[in-house]
Amino acid sequence: MSHGYLSPTGLEIAFVLIGLVTLGSGLLVVTVKNLVHAALWLLVCMGSIAVEYLLLTAELLAWIQVLIYAGAIIVLFLFGLMLTRAPIGPTEELNVRHRWPALIVGLGAAGTLVTVIVQAYQHTWFDPRGAVPLGSGEALGTQLFKYWVLPFEVLSVLLLAALVGAIVLSRRGRDTEEAEA
Amino acid sequence: MSILAASSTTATFVAPHVEFGKLSPMLIAFGTATLGILVEAFAPRKQRYGIQVGLALVGIAASFAAVLALAGTTASVVAQGSVAVDGTTLFLQGTILVISFVAFLVIAERKTDQNQDAFAAQGASVPGSAAERETTRRGWQTTEVYPLLMFSVGGMLLFPAANDLLTMFVALEALSLPLYLVCGLARHRRLLSQEAALKYFLLGAFSSAFFLYGAAMLYGYAGSVNLAVIAQHVAHPTAGSTLLYTGVALLGMGLLFKVGAAPFHMWTPDVYQGAPTPVTGFMAAATKIAAFGALVRVLDVGLGVNSAENVWRPVMQAVAIITMIVGGVLALTQRDIKRMLAYSAILNAGYLLIGVTSTTAQARAAVLFYLPVYGVAIIGAFAVVTLVRDAGGEATDLSRWAGLGRRAPIPAALLAVFLLAFAGIPFTSIFIGKFAIFQAALAAGSPDLVIVAVLASALAAFFYLRVVVVMFFSDPLPQGPTIAHPSIAVKTALAVAAFATVALGVAPSLLLHLANNSAGILAK
């Protein structure tokens, strides 16, 4: 089977279309004047990235994307907006003065990323429907618990240290509050 | 559907072979830290301090015993290529553990400050508030610092051993995060301490991001984060080298930040000044050892091929020169002893970078010798700083130190020993270390670096000796600082540090021999 960029399959067309959705919703996140709408557009953006993962048969990654980014993080945003009484209607203050430098930095970072990926994988061809399910939960789990088991375990230790540290920095004893009163 | 097919196959998972014996030093350190957290949860408040200090010291000793047991075993790459256990690793791990033991003796000190250790009674209470006074009066202690610092020790043991960039990054975070936290817990001058912690955290997070970005670039270049695979790709390039160079530059920024080299040194003086002084000593010594170990491994194992060396060497040499100039010149202008020692740490990072850029086995051995002797001396110096006290904590302003030599001859004399060693006076350990590094650099063909280093040393001798002169040849202040009488633990730490500094200057051959033997063995 010959691989080329000029005879797209249905999968590739779908991939590009979803990619356009991602790009468009990403643009809307930074241009809409309403914070809640921006958060909801971010949800669309994250969700369509999850669909892209699914099209590449990275099913576990897709679910993680939905659970963590589309789920937890957007909910955190919305709760943050709700609890801090941030302006919910359209606000003109969202116009940032650093818009143009930010655009340049954003384009620069995107350009670098694209260069890296093109450089790294220009001669590699992954067949998404090939014999080896690269992105399946099984493959990912095998990678993680076979080759990356030590860094993985040390990460859990690191999280424990961060948890204890957060408690150390923020804890106030009950006795102290009485003393303050 | 292939997705369904993949999930329905019942492939049995073969558990990876993990060499627990070879990993035991770090496992013991992390295990001790975890036990320490259980102690926090279950032991009564009054007994926690004793249990925590004892546990930490026993853990460090056990980990050191594990390193000794591993000494002499063949160099090998373990844990699926994540960790290299070789001569250099074991030497550095042993050094970090000895240094940590001495540092913990100083950190646990309570006698110098009215039966309180150097840490805030409660980190969250507002500086100067009633809550703070109340918790202090009740004698509360933040005993969590001991397990946190043990986590840091574990990360330091893993950092120089890491054989792939991902493990290295995780180790970097494991060693840094507890230090960020502990920096903000100084008992006195709370605001300065909190500022230091925040600065250290923000800049540290920034440098970690650089490190990670660099690692991603190198992954793009070589298709792997393993140092050996990167080395193969550097030797036999299959793609353009743009990614390699950007990756190395970004990775280098992350590592040089941890090392404290200019122009990535900005955090050093503020953090060293604001952190609790015993912790500053620990950071200055142990973090530097771990970070230089990692730097040597990345440069020698991952990028040790000639074509790559020719690219990074001039850059690193320039960094070494800038570091020495910045450290030497700015140290001259300091009025605060902790800030002065911070700039001196930057200067010493410059000397060590000379050794790193020379890349010969001789230079590596010189670096391995320099790290422990410098570490022990800097812990000793900061331990003396903890003894000179005012009402509001330590008297770190140099003007307050006038005539200290007459009022407290023993601490002043000890500090003089350490400062003379930093100044590179013959018959001190650091003189031998500098001599070894300069000799290796000359042999490797970079006399220009040695000239800058010698000039910087001459400059440095001036400000080290100025402290000695202030202490011994000026009249004591009428309301000078008090000199605390330390407990036997700090006395031991100071004695060990001073003895090592002098003894390794007079008879360095044993450690030199060990460093020479360890430096040649680098698992690839």
Interface residues (C-beta under 8 A of the other chain):
Chain A: T57 E59 T112 T115 V116 I117 Q119 A120 Q122 R129 P133 S136 G137 E138 A139 G141 T142 F145 K146 Y147 W148 V149 L150 P151 V154 L155 V157 L158 L160 A161 A162 V164 G165 I167 V168 L169 S170 R171 R172 G173 D175 T176 E177 A179 E180
Chain B: S2 I3 A6 S7 A11 F13 V14 A15 P16 V18 L23 F30 A33 T34 I37 E40 A79 Q80 G81 S82 V83 Q122 G123 A124 S125 S129 A130 A131 E134 T135 R138 W140 T142 E144 V145 P147 L148 F151 G154 G155 L158 L166 T167 V170 A171 E173 A174 L177 P178 Y180 L181 G184 L185 A216 M217 Y219 G220 Y221 G223 A239 G240 T242 L243 T246
